[in-house]
Each structure stands twice: as structure tokens, then as C-alpha cells.
């Protein structure tokens, strides 16, 4: 009679170990698959977020630069209101007013973007416009009706002082029966360049602010 061969039996711990090993391999593969998907998702989300954030950053910086330019011009006018127009006549350089403009904000001549404003005034004529480098500061005589400014019949003969405005003929108009006053106009500029171009709207933008104040 031959021997009957009994089925091979594995110890219970060996079976459990094999099961755990298989489960761990499966879990590791799933983790690696998930990690790859997460990387792809992160790349897609980052692209979308950058696309959204860059225009917001550019708009924010643009408004910041515009606000700084407006504050700089206002600072120059405030200084002129307090101190007046120095060195007598309308053609005298106004370094103090210019310093007030250039030192009022975080923008200056060496910043990015750079703030520009001239200390050399130009001679204003009625209805005239300035072209060139020194067009940011001037002294002029103006009439006012309480809401708007207008030119008198003529400006004093240059060079003139702020006090010369009162020697001009009385302003015309029923609401303006007075002599012209002396006004200082201050301008400041800064050019902001966006980081990228958006459908053609990415060219450098020059912001200009003008502030006018009566000193006489």
C-alpha cells in the first residue's frame, strides 16, 4: 500500500505575512498613482492661479503708481501754498517746490518706476501749452467764479511776480467782480510698465497728475 501524501499546509503567520505584503505593495502603487495625479493637478491649478493673479498684480501696481504721482503733485502744491513762489519772478527755478514733489512718496528719481518733475518753470501764456522738458511748473494769473478757473484778459508782462496779478484788470463776469489771483500749477509723472501684455494692453503707461493752488 502506498503512502497517502497530505496537502502541504502553510503556517498561519506565513499566510498573514504574505497578505500584508501584497496589501502594502498595492497601497504603494496606489499612492504613487495618486501622487502623480496630484502633481498634474497642482501644475494645472498653478497655471490658472498665475493667469488670474498677474493681471490683478499689474492693476494693483498701476493704481499704486497713479496714487503716488497724485500725492507727489499735491505735495508740491501744498508746499507752494505754505511757502509761496520764491526768488521773486515767474521764471525763477523752484528747487524747494520740486524737492517737496520728489520726496513726498515712495517714488523718486531713482525708483522703478521713476518719478519726474521739473524745477524750472515755463512762462504761461493765455491758452498756451508747453512742450519739452520743463513743463511741470508755472506761475500764472487766474480768475475764478467760485467753481472754475479762467484766464484774465492777459497775463502780466514777463518776468512778473505773484503780486503783479492784482494789478491786472478786474475779471469779467457777474460772479467774478475781483482782480485775478496768483496760482501755482505743479505736475508730476511716472511711467509704469506691466509685467506682461494682455490682449495688447501691456504697453508702458505714463501717469500724470496736476495740482493747482492759489498763493496770492
Secondary structure, 3 states (H helix, E strand, C coil): CCCCCCCCCCCHHHHHHHHHHHHHHHHHHHHHHHHHHHHHHHHHHHHHHHHHHHHHHHHHHHHHHHHHHHHHHHHHHHHHHHHCCCCCECCCCCHHHHHHHHCCCCCCCCCCCCEECCCCCCCCCCCCCCCCCCCCEEEEEEEECCCCEEECCCCCCCCCEHHHHHHCCCCCCCCCCCCCEEEEEEEEEEEECCCCCCCCCCCCEEEEEEEEEECC
